[in-house]
Amino acid sequence: MAPSVKPRRLLRRLGYAMAGLVSLFLVLVCAGALWQAIASHRDLAQNPPPGRLVDVGGYRMHINGAGVGAPTVVLDSGLSDTSLSWYKVQPEVARFARVVSYDRAGLGWSDPSPRPRNSRVFAEELHTLLRNAGIPAPFILVGHSMGGYDVRMFASLFRPEVAGMVLVDASHPDLSSRAAGMRENFQLWRNYLVTRQRLMPFGIPRLLGWCDEGAPQPALRAVECRSSRYEETLAELDNFATSADQVRPTGLLGDMPLAVLTEDPDQVYPRAMLARFLECQDDLARLSTRATHIIAKGSGHQIQKERPDLVIAAIRQVVEQAKARPASD
């Protein structure tokens, strides 16, 4: 009888220990979730939208304008990025033109949208936003990365309102099919986003400083340290091929003033896709007979942050070309 007592006591103690660990885990999870909710509310309260929220049909989108004059420069961010990605560009462009940046629905300070998340919808939502905000055409459209899809779609749908375009390391609808490894890279990025999305409600990305990766702070933390940011990003990523299919048949831009900025070839990764990437960027420069192609030496994909001087100069050039263009064009 005696020998069986010790194993029972050991099992009982092990059970107590496991219950204690589970209880501690649950307490930490609840504490993290509470901290995330409180910190997120605090950050948003301390960092209100720098522009204004405009109703676009039952939900609001954030738009931030500066400067005066016509045409108006419209800045469209890349996949997962917000209007804050233009923080080095917009103030300088405002010195010589009216310029607006905005947040796609579900990103930044904008409300989520019930509509599908593809470039045709993004172009339509942007058009409604500009109209409801009282910002008149003509527009110079500036698109970074996936934003290049959006501005090309906008120009296809609302061509009379577009006076020029700047593509900043813009996506090409055929790059994924031409370049080896692109699909694998997208899947790796998706896995990374899913991990952060699952951890965000419990405050882990905030605790580890994942929301502080970049500038300007603390506004960036306020808009990026939220689950909604990852939900929208994943929706855009999952519809990336759909957006490419929508943009592919949009056609050429005629003699519309166009500037294409491409990241430094030495920065392109993976190296196996370099040749195809440059081919695609050359394709973009052939969209217009009045195009300028600029290689952003020393810059990776985020040219608007790493070489803002080149982006600002390209915008100025296209604005001046649009102003000098005969009214009959």
N, C-alpha and C positions, 0 to 999 in steps of 0.2 A: 504493500500500500504506500509506504513512504516514498519509494522511488518515483511514483507517478505525480507526487505533489509538485516537485520542482519544475517539470515541464509545463504543468498547468499554470504555475505562477509566471513562468517565463513567457508563455503565450499571452497571458493576461497583460503583463507589462508591455509586451510588444504591441498588443492591441491598443493599449492606452497611448503608447508613443505614436502609433500611426494615426490615431484619432486626433492627437495633439498637433501633429504635422498638418493633417488635413484642415483642422480648424485654423491653424496659423496661416495656411495658404489662402483659405477663404477670406480671412480677415485682411490679408495683404491685397487680395484681388479687389475686395470691396473698398478698401482705403485708396487704392490706385484709381479705381473708377470714380470715386468721389472727388479725389484731387484733380483728375483730368477734367471733370465737369466744372468744378469751381475755377480752375486755372484758365480753362478755355473761355468761360464767361467773363472772367476778369480781363484777359488779354484783349478780347473784342471790345469790351467797354472802354479800355484805356487806349485802344487804337481804332477809332471809328473810321469809316471809309473816307479817304482823302477827297473823293469826288461826291457823286450823288447816286442814289438808287432810283431807277426809273422803271415804272411798270411796263412790261412788254406783253401783257396778256394773261394776268393772273399770277405772275411772279415777277420779281424785280431783278434787274441787272445793274451792276456798278459801272459807272463811266466817270472818267476823270479828265477834265480838259484844262488847257492853259494856252496862252498866246492869243493872237488875233490874226485875221486875214483869211484869204482864200487863195488856193484850195486848202481844205482841212486835211491834215495828216492823221491817219488812223493806224494805231499800233496794235497788231494782233499777235499774241504770245504763242509759244510752242506748247505742245502737249504737256499738261500738268502745271504749266507756268501761269502766273497771274500778271496783272498790270504792273506789279512791282518789279518785274524783270526788266522794265524799261527805265529804271530809276536814274541811270546815267545818261540816257538819251533824251527823254522827254523834256527836262528843263532846258537843255541846250537848243532843241528844236523850237521850243516856245519863244526863243529870241528872234526867230525869223518867220514863224508860221503858227497858225492855230493847230494844235495837236491834241489828240485825245487817245487815251489808253482805256482798256475796259477788261472786265473779267467775264469769261464765258460762264454760263449758268452752272452753278455747282462749284465754282472755283472762286478764290478770293472772297470778296464781300457779296457776291451775287447769290441769289437763291437758286436751289436746284430747279431743273426744268423737267416737265413731264414728257417732253418730246425726245425722239431718238437722238443719240449723240454722234452725229456725223457731219461732214463739212457742209453739206447742203443746208442742214438745219442751222448750223453755226452762222452761215452767211445770211440766212433769213432772219435769225434772231438779231444779228448785228444790224441789219438794215432797219428792223423795227426799232431797235434801241436808238439808233441815230435819228430816225424820224421822230420818235416820241420825246427825245431829248432836245429837239429843235435845232439839230446840227445839220445845216444844208450841204448839199453837194455843190461843187465837185470834190472828190476825195482822192488823196494820194494814199494808197493802201500799202502798209508795211507788214509783211508776214515773216515770222521766224519759225523755222522748222515746220511742224504741222500747220502752223498759221499760214504757211505758204499755200497749202491746200485751200484754206478758208478764203484767202483774198482772191485767189484765182477763181473760185466758185462765185464769189461776190461779183467779180468783174464779168463773169459769164451771165449771171442773172440780172445784173443792174448796170450794164455796160455804159449807158449814157451818163451815169453818175461818177464814173471813174476816170480821172485825168492822168494817172500815173501809178507806178507800182515799184516797190523795193522788196526783193526777196532775200532774206537773211539766212543763209545756209538752209534754204528751204527744202522740204521733202519733195521727192520726185515719185510719181505714182508707179514707176517701173523699177525702182531701185531694189526692192525686196526680191523681185524675180530675176534681176540681173546679177546681184552681188551675193556671193556665197557667204553664209553665216548670218545674214540679216534676220532670218526667221528665228534662228537659235538665240540671237541677242535679244529679240523682242520677248521670247519666252522667259529668258533669264530675268529680264526687267520686270515682267509680269509677276514672276514668283517673288521677287523682291518687294513689289508693291503690295501683293497679297499679304505677305508677312507683316508689313507695317500696318496695313489696314486692320488686321486681326489683333495687333498689339495696342493700337491707338486707344481704344475705349478704356484700357486699364492704365494709361499714362506712361507706359514704358518708353515709347519714343521721346516723350517730353523729358523723362528722367534721364535718358541717355544722351540728350542733346541733339537728337536727330532733326528736330524742328529748327535748329539754329544754324543750319548749314547754308550760309549765304548772307546776303544783305539786301535791303536795309533791315536792321533790327530795331525795335522788337515787332514791327508790323508783320514781318515775314512769319514769325512764330505764331502770331495771332491768327493768320489765315491758313497756315499750312499744318498746324498741329491739331487737325480735326479730321475725323473719319470721313466727312463729306468730301474732302479734297481727294482722298484715295478712291472713293466710290466713283467720282466723276472721272478721275484719271483712268481707272480701269475700264470704264464705259467707253471713253475715247479711244483707248488702246485696242479694245476688242472690236471697235468699229473702224479701225485704221484702214483695213483693206477695203471696206465699203467706201470710205472717203476717197481712197485712191481711185476706185472704179468710177466714182462720180466726177472726179477732176479730169481723168484721162481724156474724155472726149470734148473738153471745153474749147480746145482749139487755140489758135494763135491770137496775139494781141495787136496785130497790125503794126502801126507806127507809134503805139503808145510809149511814152517815155518809161524806160525800165532800167533798174540797176539790180544786178545779181551779185551778192557777196558770198564768197565761198571760204570756208575755213582753210587754214594752212594745210596743204597736203601732208606735211610732216607730222600733223597732229591727228590725222585720220586713223581710227582704230575700229576693227581689225585691219591690218595692212592688206590682207587678201582682197578687200573690197575697194581699195584705193582707185584702181583704174576705172571700175564701173561707176564709182561715186563721182569722179571727175567728168566722165562721159555724161552723166545725168545732169550735173551742174552746167555743162556746156549746152545741153538740150534746153535748159531753162533760159539761158542767155539768147537762144534762138527764137524765143517766143515773140520777140518784137524786133523790128528792123531798126529801132532806136535804142538798143540795149548797150549797157556798159557792164563788163564782167570784171569784178575786183577780187583778188585773192587777199584774204586778211592774214598777212604774215604774222606769225606769233600767236595766233588765236586758234582755239578749238571751236567746238560747236556753238558756244555761247558768245558769239561775236559782239552782241550788243552790250555785254559786260566786259569782255576782254579787250576789244578794240572799238569802243563806242565812237571814237573819232571818225572811223571809217563809215560807220552807219550814219552818223550825223551828216557827214560830207555827202554821202550818197543821197540822203533825203533832200538836202539842200539842192543838189544838182537836179533831181527829178522835179522838185517844186519849181525851180527856175525854168526848166524846160517846159513844164506844163503852162506856166504863165506866159511864156513866149510863143506858145503854140497858137496859130491862127484860129479864130473862132469857128471857122468853117470846117476845121479838122474833126 
